[in-house]
Amino acid sequence: MKYCKKCLQPDTRPNTSFESGLCPSCNFIIQKSKDFQRDSFYDLDIPNFKDYIKPHLKEVNGYNCCLGVSGGKDSTRQAIFARDVLGLNPILVSLIFPPELITNIGSRNLSNLSNLGFQVEIFSPGPLDWKRLMLLALKKFGNPLVPTEQALYSSVPKFAINNGLKLILWGENPALQLGDLNTLGSHPFDGDNLRKTNTLKNTNIGWFDELNPKIESISPYQYPSEEEYYKSKLKTVFMGPVMNDWSLVNNSIFACLNGIDIRDEEPEDIGDNYGVTALDQNITLINQVIKYLKFGFGRMTDYVNEEIRLGRITRQEGIDLVEKYDGKCAEKYFKNFAKYLDISYEDLWRIISNFVNYELFTKIDIDKFEPKFKVGKGLK
């Protein structure tokens, strides 16, 4: 287990490449800074972004693009940036969690987008299907959010195709800003390979065939095929590379100033000392713990990596925060999730235990694991 020399990203996640000891995100930031000075990199500025998307703009009922949103910090920032900075007219598409899972904060934040003057189209798959698929995904992948993410990603291009829109806006570039190199396109703005994210698995939904015929409809979870996508002349673009101050914290500050509500739980209960992520539901809090047990890093690492790259905290300050908050989540969230899935708390942890990386962790109890590594250094 090695760490990036600049930030605290470990090399434990599949499909990442650490060049010269740096993670993909740090490499991108350094390369972008150097090449801006000699003007030989891609022109990542607003005029060039507008030129890039111009061939794909088509107005339908007053809108010329669509954007997937949850109502949280990132989608609020993206929607306002698209409209007020880029001069676009986006229609927003939101795939919401079932009533048993969506939070009051999430509902209020989605309404806030309407209050800000946006048209928001809301969709939700069948609640029973959602529950069954979440449990199956937890058992198969150690990630209960695989089906929800597949439905979320799929809802936007489906909406675009059905309504004749050609341009889909997305936020950060997963390849350059998160290190998911499967999605790497021909340009930092190019998002056509979004189907290749680890979550979408290149649009493969065959993994839940064993639930048929219990699943009423697979349609909400099926990302358009490549043939359908290109036949419809869709184009997905990332705005993140042209938003020079894009970060979890910057987006949070901006969104809070534009009306979103945030969490007020103790940081130790949610693994987040800012309280600004996973506002619409609590399953992500659990999933961040599972991610931590798989790869050795969680939500707090994501925060501090960006803050280190931006020069706002030192690497040691980041280590202190990660050691304090990464992998933390109150027991009540796990108990509530187990109840939702109709399984016991113990059974939930037995399933999670199957996905723990025991090279990185020692099991202390059914729900307690001790890291064998030192943050920023590797295995002890």
C-alpha positions in Angstrom: 0.0 0.0 0.0 1.5 3.3 -1.2 0.3 6.8 -0.9 0.5 9.7 -3.4 3.5 11.8 -2.6 1.4 15.0 -2.6 -2.1 14.1 -1.2 -3.4 11.1 0.8 -4.8 9.0 -2.0 -3.7 5.3 -1.6 -3.0 3.1 -4.6 -5.5 0.5 -3.4 -8.3 1.2 -5.8 -8.6 -0.6 -9.2 -8.2 1.2 -12.5 -5.9 3.9 -11.2 -2.3 4.6 -12.1 0.2 6.4 -10.0 2.8 8.1 -12.3 6.1 9.3 -10.7 4.5 8.6 -7.3 1.5 10.9 -7.9 -2.1 10.0 -8.2 -4.0 10.9 -11.4 -5.7 13.9 -9.8 -2.5 15.4 -8.6 -0.8 14.7 -11.9 -3.7 16.5 -13.7 -3.5 19.6 -11.4 0.3 19.9 -11.9 0.1 19.3 -15.6 -2.7 21.8 -16.0 -0.8 24.4 -14.1 2.4 23.9 -16.1 0.8 23.7 -19.5 -1.4 26.8 -18.8 1.9 28.7 -18.4 3.1 27.7 -21.9 -0.3 27.5 -23.5 0.2 24.0 -24.9 -2.4 22.0 -22.9 -6.1 21.9 -23.8 -7.7 25.4 -23.6 -9.7 24.8 -20.5 -11.5 28.2 -20.3 -15.1 29.3 -20.8 -14.8 30.5 -24.4 -13.3 27.2 -25.5 -15.9 25.3 -23.5 -18.7 27.2 -25.3 -17.0 26.4 -28.7 -16.8 22.7 -27.7 -20.5 22.4 -26.9 -21.9 24.7 -29.6 -22.4 21.9 -32.2 -24.5 20.0 -29.7 -26.9 22.8 -28.6 -30.5 22.2 -29.7 -33.4 24.1 -28.1 -36.4 22.2 -27.1 -39.3 24.0 -25.3 -36.9 26.7 -24.2 -34.1 24.3 -22.9 -30.9 23.5 -24.7 -29.3 20.9 -22.4 -30.1 18.7 -19.3 -28.3 18.1 -16.1 -28.8 15.4 -13.4 -29.2 16.8 -9.9 -29.9 15.7 -6.3 -30.3 19.2 -4.9 -27.0 19.0 -3.0 -23.9 21.1 -3.1 -22.4 19.9 -6.4 -25.7 19.9 -8.5 -26.7 23.3 -7.1 -23.3 24.7 -8.1 -23.4 23.0 -11.5 -27.0 24.2 -12.3 -26.2 27.9 -11.4 -22.8 27.7 -13.3 -24.5 26.3 -16.4 -27.2 29.0 -16.4 -25.5 32.1 -15.0 -21.9 31.7 -16.2 -22.2 29.6 -19.4 -25.5 31.2 -20.4 -27.2 27.9 -21.0 -30.9 27.0 -20.3 -30.7 23.6 -18.6 -33.6 21.5 -17.5 -32.8 19.5 -14.4 -33.4 15.8 -14.0 -33.6 14.2 -10.6 -33.9 10.6 -9.7 -35.0 10.5 -6.0 -34.8 7.8 -3.4 -38.0 6.1 -2.1 -39.9 7.8 0.7 -38.4 5.4 3.3 -34.9 6.7 2.5 -35.1 10.3 1.3 -34.2 12.8 4.1 -36.1 16.0 4.9 -33.0 17.9 4.0 -32.9 16.3 0.6 -36.6 17.2 -0.1 -36.0 20.8 0.9 -32.8 21.1 -1.2 -34.6 19.7 -4.2 -37.3 22.3 -3.7 -34.6 25.0 -3.4 -33.6 24.4 -7.0 -37.1 25.2 -8.1 -37.0 28.3 -5.9 -33.8 29.3 -7.7 -35.8 29.3 -11.0 -35.0 25.9 -12.4 -37.4 23.4 -14.0 -36.9 20.1 -12.2 -38.2 16.8 -13.6 -38.4 14.1 -10.9 -38.3 10.3 -11.4 -38.2 7.3 -9.1 -38.1 3.6 -9.9 -40.4 1.2 -8.1 -39.6 1.1 -4.3 -39.8 -2.6 -4.0 -37.4 -3.1 -6.9 -35.1 -0.6 -5.4 -34.9 -2.4 -2.1 -34.4 -5.9 -3.7 -31.6 -4.5 -5.9 -29.9 -2.7 -3.1 -29.7 -5.9 -1.1 -28.5 -7.9 -4.1 -25.8 -5.3 -4.9 -24.6 -5.3 -1.3 -24.2 -9.1 -1.5 -22.6 -9.1 -4.9 -20.4 -6.0 -4.9 -20.3 -4.8 -1.3 -21.9 -1.6 -2.7 -25.7 -1.2 -2.2 -25.7 2.0 -4.3 -24.8 0.3 -7.6 -28.4 0.0 -8.8 -29.3 3.5 -7.6 -26.3 5.0 -9.4 -27.1 3.0 -12.5 -30.6 4.4 -12.4 -29.3 7.9 -11.7 -26.8 7.9 -14.6 -29.3 6.4 -16.9 -32.2 8.8 -16.2 -30.5 11.8 -17.8 -29.6 10.4 -21.3 -33.0 8.6 -21.3 -34.7 12.0 -20.6 -32.6 13.7 -23.3 -33.4 11.1 -25.9 -37.1 11.1 -25.1 -37.2 14.9 -25.3 -34.9 15.6 -28.3 -32.1 17.2 -26.3 -28.6 16.6 -27.5 -26.3 18.0 -24.7 -25.9 16.5 -21.3 -23.9 18.4 -18.6 -21.9 16.7 -15.9 -19.7 18.0 -13.1 -16.3 16.6 -12.4 -14.3 14.5 -14.9 -13.9 11.2 -13.1 -10.8 10.3 -15.0 -8.9 13.5 -14.4 -10.3 14.7 -11.1 -11.1 11.4 -9.3 -8.7 8.9 -11.0 -11.3 6.6 -12.6 -9.3 6.2 -15.9 -12.0 4.0 -17.5 -13.9 7.1 -18.3 -11.0 8.9 -20.0 -12.1 10.6 -23.2 -10.4 12.4 -26.0 -10.6 15.8 -24.2 -11.0 16.9 -20.6 -14.6 18.0 -21.5 -15.5 14.7 -23.2 -17.9 12.7 -21.1 -19.1 10.1 -23.7 -17.2 7.4 -21.8 -19.2 7.9 -18.7 -20.8 4.5 -19.3 -17.5 3.0 -18.4 -17.4 4.1 -14.8 -16.9 1.4 -12.2 -20.5 1.8 -11.1 -22.2 1.7 -14.5 -20.0 -1.3 -15.5 -20.3 -0.4 -19.1 -24.1 -0.4 -18.8 -24.1 -4.1 -17.6 -27.3 -4.9 -15.6 -27.1 -8.6 -16.1 -26.0 -9.0 -12.5 -29.6 -8.7 -11.3 -31.1 -11.3 -13.6 -31.5 -13.7 -10.7 -34.2 -11.4 -9.4 -36.3 -11.7 -12.5 -39.3 -12.0 -12.7 -39.5 -10.1 -9.4 -38.2 -6.9 -10.9 -41.2 -5.1 -12.6 -39.0 -3.2 -15.1 -35.3 -3.0 -15.8 -35.8 0.1 -17.9 -34.9 2.7 -15.2 -31.5 1.0 -14.6 -30.5 0.5 -18.3 -28.1 3.1 -19.7 -28.7 3.6 -23.4 -26.6 1.3 -25.6 -23.7 2.8 -27.5 -25.8 2.4 -30.7 -28.8 4.2 -29.3 -26.6 6.9 -27.6 -24.7 7.8 -30.8 -27.7 7.4 -33.1 -29.5 10.0 -30.9 -26.5 12.3 -31.4 -26.1 12.8 -27.7 -23.0 14.5 -26.2 -22.0 14.4 -22.6 -19.6 17.1 -21.4 -17.8 17.7 -18.1 -17.9 21.2 -16.7 -15.5 20.5 -13.8 -12.3 21.1 -15.8 -13.4 24.6 -16.7 -14.5 25.4 -13.1 -11.1 26.2 -11.8 -12.3 26.4 -8.2 -14.2 23.1 -8.3 -13.9 21.2 -5.0 -16.1 19.6 -2.4 -15.6 22.5 0.0 -15.9 25.3 -2.6 -19.0 23.8 -4.0 -20.4 23.6 -0.4 -19.8 27.2 0.4 -21.3 28.3 -2.9 -24.4 26.1 -2.4 -24.9 27.1 1.2 -24.9 30.8 0.0 -27.6 29.8 -2.5 -30.1 28.2 -0.1 -29.2 24.5 0.6 -29.6 23.0 4.0 -26.7 20.8 5.4 -26.4 18.2 8.1 -26.1 19.1 11.8 -24.9 15.6 13.1 -21.7 15.2 15.0 -18.7 14.7 12.6 -17.9 11.4 14.3 -21.4 10.1 13.5 -21.2 10.7 9.8 -17.4 10.7 8.9 -17.7 14.3 7.7 -16.7 17.3 9.6 -18.4 19.6 7.1 -21.8 17.9 7.0 -22.3 18.8 3.3 -22.3 15.4 1.5 -25.0 12.7 1.1 -27.7 15.2 2.0 -30.6 13.4 0.3 -30.2 10.0 2.0 -28.1 8.2 4.6 -27.0 5.1 2.7 -23.9 6.9 1.3 -22.7 7.3 4.9 -22.7 3.5 5.2 -21.2 3.1 1.8 -18.3 5.3 2.7 -17.5 3.0 5.6 -17.6 0.0 3.3 -15.3 1.9 0.8 -12.9 2.6 3.7 -12.9 -1.1 4.7 -12.2 -2.1 1.0 -9.6 0.5 0.0 -8.3 2.1 3.2 -9.9 5.6 2.6 -13.3 7.2 3.0 -15.1 10.5 2.7 -12.6 12.5 4.8 -9.7 11.5 2.5 -11.7 12.8 -0.5 -12.1 16.2 1.3 -8.5 16.6 2.4 -7.0 15.5 -0.9 -8.6 18.4 -2.6 -7.7 20.8 0.2 -4.1 19.7 0.1 -4.0 20.2 -3.7 -5.5 23.7 -3.3 -2.8 24.5 -0.7 -5.3 25.2 2.1 -4.1 22.6 4.4 -0.8 20.7 4.9 -0.4 17.0 4.3 0.0 16.5 8.1 -3.2 18.5 8.8 -4.9 16.2 6.3 -3.5 13.1 8.0 -4.9 14.3 11.4 -8.3 14.8 9.9 -8.4 11.4 8.1 -7.3 9.6 11.3 -10.0 11.3 13.2 -13.0 10.9 10.9 -12.4 8.4 8.0 -14.5 5.3 8.3 -16.7 6.7 11.0 -20.5 6.3 11.0 -23.0 6.0 13.9 -24.5 2.6 14.6 -28.0 3.9 14.2 -27.5 4.3 10.4 -26.5 0.7 10.0 -29.4 -0.5 12.1 -31.9 1.6 10.1 -30.5 0.3 6.9 -30.7 -3.3 8.1 -34.3 -2.7 9.0 -35.0 -1.2 5.6 -33.5 -4.3 3.9 -35.4 -6.7 6.2 -32.3 -8.3 7.6 -30.7 -8.2 11.0 -27.9 -5.9 12.0 -25.6 -8.9 12.4 -26.4 -10.2 9.0 -25.7 -6.8 7.5 -22.2 -6.8 9.0 -21.7 -10.4 7.9 -22.3 -9.3 4.3 -20.0 -6.3 4.7 -17.3 -8.5 6.3 -17.1 -10.4 3.0 -15.7 -7.3 1.3 -13.2 -6.1 3.9 -9.6 -6.0 2.7 -8.0 -8.0 5.4 -4.5 -7.0 4.2 -5.4 -3.6 5.4 -7.7 -4.4 8.4 -7.9 -6.7 11.4 -11.3 -7.8 12.5 -12.0 -7.0 16.2 -15.7 -7.6 16.4 -18.5 -8.2 13.9 -18.8 -4.5 13.3 -15.3 -3.3 14.4 -12.1 -3.3 12.3 -8.6 -2.0 13.2 -6.4 -0.6 10.4 -3.0 -2.2 9.9 -1.8 0.9 8.1 -0.6 4.3 9.1 -2.3 7.1 7.1 0.1 8.7 4.7 2.7 6.0 5.2 1.2 2.6 4.4 1.3 -0.7 6.2 2.8 -0.6 9.7 
